[in-house]
Amino acid sequence: MPRIVVDVMPKPEILDPQGKAIVGALPRLGFDAFSGVRQGKRFELAVDGEVTEAVLAQAREAAETLLSNPVIEDVVNVQVVED
């Protein structure tokens, strides 16, 4: 069954307190190669049947209107993943 994966991230100008907490914890756990973290959201939309351009367009519209808050978030990826 194919899936459509939607990735949503906070806009660059928006403070990301979860990302800041993670980047602060990484060195304490021995992960010192990272200087920044932004935490986002990933949605996996299961599709019955073929993913047509119309279905992909619906996923993009859902991503922009329901899955993200366009005031503070950007939809950064909408892609089809075959199982």
C-alpha positions as CSV (number, residue, x, y, z in Angstrom):
1,M,0.0,0.0,0.0
2,P,1.6,3.3,-1.0
3,R,1.9,6.2,1.5
4,I,2.3,9.9,1.1
5,V,4.8,11.3,3.6
6,V,4.4,15.0,4.6
7,D,7.1,16.7,6.6
8,V,6.3,20.0,8.4
9,M,8.9,22.2,10.1
10,P,8.7,25.4,12.1
11,K,9.4,28.5,10.0
12,P,13.0,29.6,10.4
13,E,12.0,32.8,12.3
14,I,9.9,30.9,14.8
15,L,11.6,30.0,18.1
16,D,11.8,26.2,18.5
17,P,12.0,25.4,22.3
18,Q,11.9,21.7,21.8
19,G,14.9,21.9,19.4
20,K,16.8,24.1,21.8
21,A,16.2,21.5,24.6
22,I,17.4,18.7,22.4
23,V,20.5,20.5,21.3
24,G,21.3,21.3,24.9
25,A,20.9,17.6,25.9
26,L,23.0,16.1,23.0
27,P,26.4,17.0,24.4
28,R,25.5,15.8,27.9
29,L,24.8,12.4,26.2
30,G,28.1,12.4,24.3
31,F,26.8,13.7,21.0
32,D,29.0,16.7,20.4
33,A,29.0,16.9,16.6
34,F,25.7,18.9,16.4
35,S,25.3,22.6,16.7
36,G,21.6,23.0,16.1
37,V,18.3,21.1,16.1
38,R,14.9,22.0,14.7
39,Q,12.0,19.6,15.6
40,G,9.2,19.1,13.1
41,K,6.4,16.8,12.4
42,R,6.0,13.8,10.0
43,F,2.7,12.5,8.7
44,E,2.1,9.3,6.8
45,L,-1.0,9.2,4.7
46,A,-2.0,5.7,3.6
47,V,-3.5,5.5,0.1
48,D,-5.8,2.7,-1.1
49,G,-4.9,2.2,-4.7
50,E,-2.7,4.2,-7.0
51,V,-1.3,7.6,-6.1
52,T,-2.5,9.8,-9.0
53,E,-1.7,13.5,-9.5
54,A,-5.2,14.2,-8.1
55,V,-4.5,12.3,-4.9
56,L,-1.1,14.0,-4.5
57,A,-2.8,17.4,-5.0
58,Q,-5.2,16.5,-2.2
59,A,-2.3,15.5,0.1
60,R,-0.6,18.8,-0.6
61,E,-3.8,20.7,0.1
62,A,-4.4,18.8,3.3
63,A,-0.8,19.5,4.3
64,E,-1.2,23.2,3.8
65,T,-4.6,23.6,5.4
66,L,-4.9,20.9,8.1
67,L,-1.6,19.2,8.9
68,S,0.3,22.5,9.3
69,N,-0.3,25.9,10.8
70,P,0.8,28.2,8.0
71,V,1.4,31.1,10.4
72,I,4.3,29.3,12.1
73,E,5.1,26.2,10.0
74,D,6.2,25.3,6.5
75,V,5.4,22.2,4.6
76,V,8.9,21.1,3.5
77,N,8.2,17.8,1.8
78,V,5.3,15.9,0.3
79,Q,6.4,12.6,-1.4
80,V,5.1,9.2,-2.3
81,V,6.7,6.2,-0.5
82,E,6.0,2.7,-1.9
83,D,6.1,-0.2,0.5
